[in-house]
Amino acid sequence: MIVILCAMKLEAKPFMKALANKKPVEPFGRRVYQGTIAGTEVVVARCGVGIQKAIAFTQTLLANLDVTQLIMSGTAGGVEAHLKIGDTVVSEELVFHDPVEDLLAKHNLANCEMPLKADSTMLNLTKEALTDKALHHAVYFGRISTGLKFASPKYFDTIAANDHPLCLDMESTAVAQVCHENHIPFIAVRSLSDSREKPGLTVFVRYASLASYNAFLVVEALLQKVKAFL
């Protein structure tokens, strides 16, 4: 079972619209939706915003569903100057840029060595999918960094110098760590709702829907390739 996980309703909206044969289920008291996208069986779920919610939801999800792969999709803030709003970053590596040791310990997660690696098979399938299907926005492969809150632009230089990410979010590395400890293949697909050139919450609100849709397009292409691969 492939799970597509988003933090927010806005980020999940394109997947819910595309989900054929949609069926709501509540395997652990939280509603998720089963169906098909691009002919591939998936479950679409929302974890809520932030590291703690992402960890708790993913742990519960993996304990109650027979998950074979997990794809995190949604928005992000760009760190590298060449990235533009609407561009997509696919995770090759994932790190935390805030101290999260206490939070990890609270959820019985080890403080494992960083960076975490995305699943190589899913990465290769994504690259193949984007070769087969031309998109109207740029897609980059690289490092995603996760923090405890929406990062202020004044911290971008420090984060860039320490961790060298393409973009920042508030969930992906947390979900990746839970998947890592449970041996579940993971990849994150995040599109920029704000950028180094145009940062901030106001910009995020304006472009979050566009970014969510662009991330969906990349995941949809991956699901089409997964169907052929299987």
Summary of the structure (lengths in Angstrom):
residues: 230
radius of gyration: 16.1
end to end distance: 12.2
largest distance: 46.4
contacts: 829
relative contact order: 0.23
helix: 40%
strand: 28%
